[in-house]
């Protein structure tokens, strides 16, 4: 199944792993996000798997080590992190299958105990990721309240400003009304 370069977005559907007779899956060059499905290893007959050039993040699922028929794998240029699962199949693949990620372990360099996880994509810690979003909405709400009262407050408490504001709006309304009828009379005649 080749669905490459189709502008697909969102996560890889977990139901895809129920296609146990599938021999080839190519989802490269899309806008897929999220993690590789945990049960990808259930697709035991897969010979070719290509998830390259997406925005997948997290670790390679350990179940991928059970793909014994896998002869072609390309996970390059995603935001994958961590250790490549140990299996005869995965370690026999070329280094280019894993390029553009922050992965380690055979067939790549060994993992360093001080390996720094990248800030790109998701680190897997959902609590830390929600904090900037909470601050964004708090500041947005505060800005709305301050902006609303900066405009409406003087209009409520200062009668001369209220009269001037509504006269201004009436003037704009009359000008738009006149403009509409002038344009209508020019084009309808």
Secondary structure, 3 states (H helix, E strand, C coil): CECCCCCCEEECCHHHHHCCCCCEEECCCCEEEECCCCCHHHCCCCCEEECCCCEEEECCCHHHHHCCCCCEEECCCCEEEEECCCCHHHHCCCHHHHCCCEEECCCCCCCCCCCCCCCCCCCCCHHHHHHHHHHHHHHHHHHHHHHHHHHHHHHHHCHHHHHHHHHHHHHHHHHHHHHHHHHHHHHHC
